[in-house]
């Protein structure tokens, strides 16, 4: 199965699990009743990073490997997804909460959720808390984060190998899709 087909499958699963949350500019449904609104980086902070991202689903144990080139500054964020051999798959840009998708329509549902997932894993903790809906909560330690809503199982759980989430490796579980995600920084 090609990278685009696997990404389309991930997108369909994400859309199915998040269809009941009302849409608001710059906000993304993470679970049926949980949303996250994109946040700007604090003034003066930038993020330019290349990462190898591995997605694994229960029915796809081989998973999918993509390279993400992420460039963010203040309220602007751009993500370019490439195959490990460098073929461009899609580009997502967000500016002041407005998302633009440049890629296959079949993968758009997941693609438009990626900026939120990236922010939940990499953004400063205070900014992530500001972006969560009123009934959601972020628990953070030096080596991981958990997003949960009430007594329900966590929506996202991360464990990182470094106290700075932009360094080292992050292992995450995104419960609405039962997806395992491993993020490793690629050195330039």
N, C-alpha and C positions, 0 to 999 in steps of 0.2 A: 504494500500500500504506500502511495506517495506521501510526502510531507503535507501537501495541500489536502489530500483526502483525510489524513489523520487529524489535521487541524480542523477540518470541517466537522468531523465527528466530535471533537472536543467542544467546538462551538455549538453544535446542536444540543449536546448535553448541558452546557452552561445555560443556553436559552431556555431549555425545558425546566430547569431548576429555579429560574429567576423570573419567570414571566409575570408574576402577580404583583411586583413592586412598581408603583407609579414612577414614570420617568421624569426626571428633573435635569435641566442642563448641567452637565458636568458630574452627574451622579450615576452610579452604577449599582445594579442589583447584584448582591453577592449571594443571597439566599431568598426564599420566598417573601420574607418580611424584613430583610436587612439590606440597607443600602450604604454606600460609601460615596462621598462627594470629594472629587479631586481637590488637592490642596497645593498651593504654591510653596516652593522652597523658601525658607527664611531669607530675608534680604542679604545679598552678598554670597549666598551659597550656590554652588553649581554642582552638577553631577555629570560626568562623562565617563562611561564605563562600557566595556564589552563583556558579555557573560554567555557561558554555555548553559542552556536551560534544557533539562531533560524532564519530559512529562511521561508519567506512567499511569495507566488506567487498569482496573482489574481485568477487563476483557482484552487488553492490549499489553501483555507483560513486556514486550520488547520496547514499548514506548516510542517516543519521538524526541530527537535531539535537534535543537535550534540554537543559533547564535543571535543574541539580542545586542544591538548597538543602541545604547540609551544616552541621550543628551538632554539635560534639563537645566533650566535657569529660571528662577522666580516662578511665574505662572505658565511657563512654556515647557513642554516636554515632547520629545520625539523618540519613537522606538522603531528601529528597522530590524526586521526578522530575516535572517539568512539561513540557508542550509549550512551544514558544517563545511561544505566545499565552496561557499561564498555566493550562491545563487539567491537573489533577493526574492522573498516570498510575499512580504507586505510591509507597509509603513503606516504607523499611527502617529498622528500629531494631536496634541492638546494645547490649547492656548486659552487661558481664562475660562476653563471649563468646557470649551467647545471642542468636540472630538471630530477628527477627520480621518477616514479610513481609505487607504489606497492598497487594495488587495482583492483577492477573490471573494465574491459575495458569500460563498458557502462558509467561509471562516470568519466573517464579520462579527457574529454574535460573541464569539470568544475574544476576538481581537479587540473589541471595544471594552472588554473587561480587564484586559492586561494592564493598562495604566493604573487601575485601582489596585490590582494584586501587586504590582511592582511597588507602588507607594506603601502599601501595607507592610511590605517586607523591608524596604530601604529608607523610607522617609523618616525624619526625626519623629520621635514618639509623640510629642505634643501636637504636631501637625496631623498625624494619623488620628489621634483622639478627636481633634476638631472636625475631621471628615466623617466620622462614624455617626450613624443615626442615633437618636436620643436613647433608644433602648438597647444599644450595643455597647460593649465595653472592651477595652484593650488592656490586657495584662502584659507587662513587659519586664524582662530581666536582662542582665548583661548578655545572655546567650540565647535569647528567644522571645517570641511574642505569641500571644493567643488572642484571637478575636472571638468573643462569644456574645450570645444574646440570651439573657435570662438563664433558665436551667437547661436549655437545649445543649447538645454537644457542641464543642467549638466549631466555628465556621472555618477558621484558618489557624493552624498551629505551625510555628516555625522554630527550628533549632539552628543556631549559627555557630560556626567554628571560631569566630573572632568577635570581640565586643563591638567592632564597627561592622554593621551588616553589609557594607559595600566591599569588604575584604573577605577572603576565605570562602567558605561554602555554606549555603543555606539549604537545609532539608525542610520541606513544607508538606503539609497535608491540607488540601482544600476539600473539606467534607461534602459540600453540595454535589460535587462530581466524583467523590471518592478518588481524587487525583493525588498522586504523589509527584512532587516537584523538587528537583535538585538544581540549585543555581550555583555555578562555579565561576569565579572571576577569571577572565582571560587576560593575561598580561599583554600589554602592547608590545 
